[in-house]
Amino acid sequence: MTADARVQAVARLGFTDRQAHFLTTVMLHGGVCVRRQFARFGRTAYGHNVNAFFDKLVQHGHAAPCDCVHNRAQLYHVHDRALYGAIGEANSRYRRPVPARAVFERLMRLDAVIEHPELEWLPTEGEKLAFFAQAASSWPVDRLRHPTLGGTPRRRVRVFSDDVLIGVEPTGRLVFLCLVTNPLPDALRAGLQRSGDLLRTVPAWTLMLVFPARISNSIDRFVAVAREELATPLPAVVVDDLREYFGHLASRAKGQARGFDPRFRALQEAFAAARFRVLHRRWLTGETALETASSPAIRDAIAAGAGRIEWTVLPLRYEHLSPLASLVRPRPKGVEEGDEGGDTGAPSPQPPAASSIRDPARSERDWYRLVRGG
């Protein structure tokens, strides 16, 4: 579906175009929102219209509210199957229960999208695959890193991970928005390496690091990590030594090598840095990790101006939005009995009062299960 078709489909369910556009954006980028985001999205005052809209979402069973620890705001999880079905995403993972630890990142993701209305977003995996099939047709998709979800036999493979948002400027330039939510710079490395697999396949791109205000005083360290990972290719001799070292690690993991080995000890000391530890984890999933790390394509693109590494800070605080509970809801009875249809067209029951969310005696059949936010 096109972006306009999605908005029109949601509007037909009883929403204005602005409300439908916002709901579509929320459902495609995390499923979680707060009231101020709607006001910012619509460039309108925070007042009666905003409150009436969210009250309508709750009353009609489209969204479930959750109080926050500091009692200064409410979170909303848009979960209604009819809404997601209208945009062609009836089985979206964003309808599912939201762990408390995932709330901040999802809110940041939505804020980043709202702050860049000039970009045409590629929110679904299908849209990303279609774009890269055209923009980088010579690059086989099966060479991308494949994050795997679930266990056998119903294992599902996802080609693109959620830590990078992908948008397209009107000029056709690709923009990778990378959310920085962990205060440790090394946690960013794996996402940068996955992005590198894609960045070296397109002609013009911008990597935009997006920071929350709470860690904005550490930007220089994160930018340095990004330049080391993307703009500092490893020499061929280093790659050869890495392959040897990783082979030693594999042998030792299988119990095939024991005792003191001077060569192994030397390689272990040489490759003790975080960059090489992350590379090893990715090497276990395929050789493209070392290929990307040694390729000069990204460095050359930056030198020519085709590639850019930039950063921005979201001037917002999220600490006060720590939820009192995970946004967890039971599955409808039909789903438990094997009915893949799930929700019906009838309005969902209203969620319990906020006080009941804090009551540990509530059954798991209620809208929420009490889980302390982390």
N, C-alpha and C positions, 0 to 999 in steps of 0.2 A: 504494500500500500504506500502511496505517496503521503507526504506530511499533510497536505491539504485534505486528502481523503480521510485520514485518521481524525482530523479535527472535525470535519463535517459529520462523520459517523458518531462521534461522542456528542456533538451538539444536538443531534436528533434524539438523544435520550433525555433532553430537557435542560440543556445548558446553553448559556450564551457562547458566542464564538471565543471570547476571551477566557471564560471558564473552561471551555472544551480544550483550548490550546494549552492552558496550564495543566489540566488533568492528563492530557496526552504526554506532555513533557515529563511529568512526575512518573507516570507509569512506565515510560521508556528508560528512565534514569534512576531507578531505585525504589519507587513505590512509597517513599516516606517524604513528608513535608511538614512545614509549620506555616502559620498564618502570614507571617511577615514575608515569606517567599512569594505568596500570591500577590501581595501588595507591590512588591518589587517587580515581579514579572509583568504585571499590568500597568506599572508606572502610575499607581493610584494611591490615594490616602488610605492609611490603615484605620478603618472605621466600620460603619454599619454594613456596607456591602461585603467586606471581607468576612466579617463575623457571620453574616447571613449565609454566605456561600458554604462555609465549613459546617455550620449547623445543619444545612440541607444535606451535605454529604453524610453526616452521621445519622440523621433521622431517616434517610432512605436506605441505609445500610451499605452505602458505597465505600465508607471509610470507618476505621475504628480509632478512637482517641486513646492516648496514654499520657497520664500526668508525668511531670518531671520532678526530679529530686528537690529542686529549689522552689517548686510551686510558682514558677514565673512564666511558664508556657505549657502548651500541650503539643505533643507529637501526633501526627495523623498517618495511619497506614492505609493507603488506597488499595483495597483488596477485591472489590466486587468483580466477579467473573464476567458480568454483562459489559462492564466498561472495558475490561481487557479484551473481551471478545470483539468489541466494536473496532478496536485498532488491530485486529488480527493476531493478538498475543494472549489468547485465552489460557494457555498453559505457561505463561510467564513465571519464572522463578520469583519475580518480585511480588507475586500474590501470596507467596508462602510466608510462614512466620519469620519475623525479623529478630535475630539475636540483638540484645542490647549493645554488644560491642560493635555491631555493624552500623548503628544508627548515625554516628558522627560522620563516617565516610560517605554514607548515602546523602546526607544533608549537604556536605561539602560538594559532592558531585553535582547535585541539583543547583547549588549556588553558582558553581563554575559555568554551568550551561546558561543560567539566567544572565550572568554577567557578559556573555558573548553571543548576543542575538544575531550578530552578523554572520555567524557560521552556520552552514548546513550540516547538521549532525548525522552521523551514521550510527544510530543507536542499537541496531540489532546485528547479530552475527551475519545474517543473510545479506544485509546491506553492505557490510564491510567486505564480505567475500566477493560480492558483485562488483564493488568499486575496485578492489585490487586485481580482480580478474581482467578488468579493462585497463587500469592505470599501470599495472605491472604484469602484463600477460606472460612475460618470459620467466616469471618467478613462480614455481609450482607451490601451491598452497600446502602440500604435504611436507614441505620443508620448514614450515613454521612450527614453533613449539606448541604442543597440544596439551593444555591443562586438562586433566581427566577428573570427572565428577562421578561420585558414587562408586559402588563396588560391583563386581561381577554377580550375576550375568547381565544386569541392567545398567552397565557402565555407559556413561555418556561422555563424549569427547567434545571439548569446546576449543576452538582454534584461537579465539581472542579472549584475553582475560579482562577483568573489569577495572584494573588499576589504571588504564589509559583510556581516555575519551578521544574519539577521533572525529574531527570536523573538517569541512572544506570551505575555504574562503571563496568569495565571488570570483577571484582570479584563477581558481583551481588549485591554489597552494594548499597542501595538506597540513593540518594542525593537530599535533598530539598533545592533549592536556593530561599531564601526569600529576595525580594528586599525591602530595607529600604529607602523610598523616603520622608517620613514625618519626620521633625526634632523633633516631639514630640514622645517620646518613647511609650506613652500609645496607640498611633495609631497602634502600632505593635501587640498589644495584641490579637485582634480578629483573625488576620492571624495565630498567634502562636497557639491559641486554636483550630482553624480548622485543623492545621497541626497535633496537638496532637491526634486528632481522628484517623489519619492515622499512625503516628509514632508508636503507641502502637500495631499496627497490623503486623508489619514486623520485621524480626529477626535482621537486621543490617541496620543502617541508619546514615546519617550525616545531620544535619541542618546547612546550610551555610548562614549566614547573609551577604548580599552584600550591601555595602555602597558606595554612591558617595563621592567624595573627599570633598565636601562642608560641610558634617556633620561627617567627620571621627574623629573629636576631641571629639565626644560624644559616641564613641563605648562602653566604659565601662558601661554606663547607659543602652544601648540597650541589651547588653549581660546579665546584671543583670535582666532585665525584662524577657528575654528568660528563664533564669534559674528559676525565680520565677514561671513563667507560666507552664513550662514543668517539672521541676525537684523538685518542692515543692508541693507534693500532699496535699490536704486538709484533715484533720482528719474527721472521720465520724460524730463527734458531731458538727463540723462546717458546714458540709453539711446539717445536719438536721436543724440547725438554718437558713441556707440560704434558704432552702425550705419554712420554716415558714415565713421568711422575704419576699420572692418573692410572697408568697400567700397573705400577707398583701398588697403588692404593687398592685397585680391584683385586689383585692377587692376595694381598693381605686380608681383605674382607672375606675372601673365600678360604682363608687358612692355608694358602699355597706358599706363603713366604713368611719366615719367622727369623728371629735373631737379628743381630746388628748388621746393617748393610750401609757402608759409608756413602755409597752413591745415593741411596734412598734418603739418608739423613741430610745430605747436602741439598737435595731437591726439596725436601721438606722445609728446610730453613729458607731457601730461596723463594718458595711460593707460599709463605705463611700469611701474606696479605689478604685482606677481605676479597679483593677482586678475584683472586685465584680460587678461593673457597667457593664463591658463587659460581664461577666458571665450572668447577668440578661437578657441582650439583646439576648444572645444565648439560655438561658433557655426558652424564649418565643417561640423559634422554636423547642424545644425538650429537653428531659431529658438527652440526651447524653452529654450535656455541663457539668453538674455536675458529671456525671460518669467519664468523662475524667479527670476533675480537681482533682478528689479524687483517681484516679488510681495510684498505685506505679510503674506501668510497665515501664514508661519512666525513672523515677529515677533509678530503678534497672538496666535498660539497660545501662545508662550512667556509673553507678558504675562498671558494668562488662566490659565496653569497647565496647559493641555492639552499643551503641548510642553515638554520639558526637555533641557538639555545637561548631561551629567554625565561623570565620568571615573573610571577605576579603574586600579590598577597590579597587574600579575601579579607576585607576589613570587618570581620565578624567574629563573634565569640560563640563557642559551642558548649562550653563546660556546663552552663546552666541548663542545657537540654538533655542532661543525663537522665534516661528514663527510669521510673520506679520499677518497671517490669519489662521483660522482653515482650515485643509485640507478637505474642503467640496466640493463635486461635486454633480450636479443634477443627478437624476436617468435617464437612457435612456428612451425615449418616450415609448418604448414597455412595460417597466415595469409599467409605470404610467397607461397604458391602460389594465393592467392585464396580460401581457405576462411575465410569470416567466422565460423565456429564457434570458431576459436581453440583454447583449452585443451580437453582432454578430461577425462573424469572420473577418469582415473588420477592418482595422486599425482605431483606435479612432482619432478624430480630435486633433490637437496639442493644448496644453494649451495656454492661452494668455500670453503675455509678463509680466514680473514681475511687471512692472509699473501698469498694469491693476488690479492686485490683490489689490493694495492700493486705487483703485478708488471706492468710495462708490456708485457711480451711476450705477455700473454694475448690470445687471439683475441677478436674482437667477437662470436663465437658464445657466449662465456661469459656468466655472469649479469650481470657488470658490465663497463663500459668505463671505464678509469681517466681521470678528469677532475678536475683539481685543484679543490677546493671554493673558492668565492669568497665 
